[in-house]
Amino acid sequence: MDFKKYCIVCGSENFSRSKKFCCDKCRQQYYYQERKEKITQYKKDYYKNNKQECDNRHNNWISQNRQQWNEYNKKRREEKKENG
């Protein structure tokens, strides 16, 4: 008797030890989708309770990655012009 397992996320044949998932990427994607609302609410609450720390972290990243930040903003402005 030949028993085949298939991943519940991508549908490919599952050769892993897991019964449901073929790889960690599929497992992570599944659990994220299942808990998306809860994760989003947690992140909102965390930001609300730690606003100063989050803002400092964001500003530090911008100062250390100025060129990347400028390219990102330039791309956003161009997309905004195209979309209206």
Secondary structure, DSSP 8 states (H G I E B T S, - for coil): ----EE-TTT--EE-SS-SS-SSHHHHHHHHHHHTHHHHHHHHHHHHHHTHHHHHHHHHHHHHHSHHHHHHHHHHHHHHHHHH-
